[in-house]
Amino acid sequence: MIQTANDTAPVAYEAQVYVKDLDLKVWCGILENSPAVLSVGLLTTEEGYDFMWEINLSSYLQKDDKRIYCTSEMNVPTRAAVQ
């Protein structure tokens, strides 16, 4: 079981996914009817990324000299997902 924004949900399967923008492999829980998401909190606490979101500017993740910009949809930072 994992905690989602709406409730708890069972996770029956996991898959290791390579995130090209971050050059990082992550283990992901597979959920029905759910978009692909990645925790900014885990990226900052476990993978060494900084997350910045300044007033009226785009948000971004940064590690060393690499900066990955996000767009904002309904006040949620996003990146294009793999289809």
Protein Blocks (a to p, Z undefined) as FASTA:
>chain_A
ZZdfkbccddfbdcddddfklopacdddddehiacdddfklmmmmnopacdddehiacdd
dehjbccddddeehiacddddZZ
